[in-house]
Amino acid sequence: MAQDNNVQQFFATAIPFGLALGVVVWLTGDPVSGVFAGIAGGILFAIMLIRFQKAQAQKLSIKGPSYEGKAIIYQGAANHFIGMESRGGWLILTEKALYFKSHQHNINKSDCTVPLVDITDVKPSNTLGLIPNGITVTHSQGKTERFVVRQRKEWMRAIRGS
């Protein structure tokens, strides 16, 4: 399963980046250079991005079975949107709450905690209206939190099942 995810992520990263780079080089140079730059650039960018994500996951993941004394149900890398700002970090679902821990590279480093008893809805959302990689969590007061995650179906299933 993890291997399938890496292959899917590789192509989802390499193809758009490679196409964009290839078109730019094609338009500013010659078509042959555009094709080769697109292929090479897409492959290299995808490899670097996947390695970076794995290193971040290794650094940010919670080691052990609990977080703040609560059993961990699910965890993974995520972006949390506050308005238009996207903050990178780590999303943790425990038996009592959904936690977002912002990493140190963000301008806004505040964390977010939503007690599970306050969650009234969780539904899929699309980044930029196109990319199907987000979830929207609604609180009991109507406030929403938007996250970009990998494996959003599993995240929604885990949150709904908690």
C-alpha positions, 0 to 999 in steps of 0.5 A, a space after each residue: 500500500 505504501 509503495 502504491 502511494 509512492 508511485 502515485 505521488 511520484 507521477 502526480 508530482 512529476 507529470 505536472 511539473 515536467 509538463 510545465 517545465 517542458 513547455 517553458 523550455 520549449 517556448 524559450 528554446 527549442 522543442 527537443 530541449 523542452 521535451 528532455 528538460 520536462 522529462 528530466 526536471 519532472 523526475 528530479 523534482 518528484 524524487 526530491 519532493 518525495 525524499 523531503 516529505 519522507 524526511 519531514 514525516 520522520 522528523 515530525 511523526 509522534 513516536 509511541 502510542 500516545 500524544 498528550 496522554 491520549 491514544 493515537 488513532 491516526 497521524 500524518 503530514 498535513 497543511 492547515 489553512 487559516 484564510 489563504 495562509 497554508 501552514 505545514 505541520 503534522 495532524 494527529 487524531 487521538 481518542 479525544 481530539 484532532 490536533 494540528 502541530 505547526 512546524 517551525 518553518 511557518 510564519 504563523 506557528 500556532 497549533 490547532 486543537 478540535 475536541 472530537 465531541 465538537 466535530 459535527 461534520 467532516 467532508 472532502 474538499 479540493 485544493 484550489 477547487 481542483 486537487 482532491 486532497 483536502 478535508 474540511 472539519 466543522 465544529 459544533 459552533 459552525 467554525 470550519 478547519 481545512 486541511 490538506 492531507 494524504 489519504 483523505 478517505 482514511 482520515 475521514 473514516 478515522 475521524 468519523 469512526 472516533 
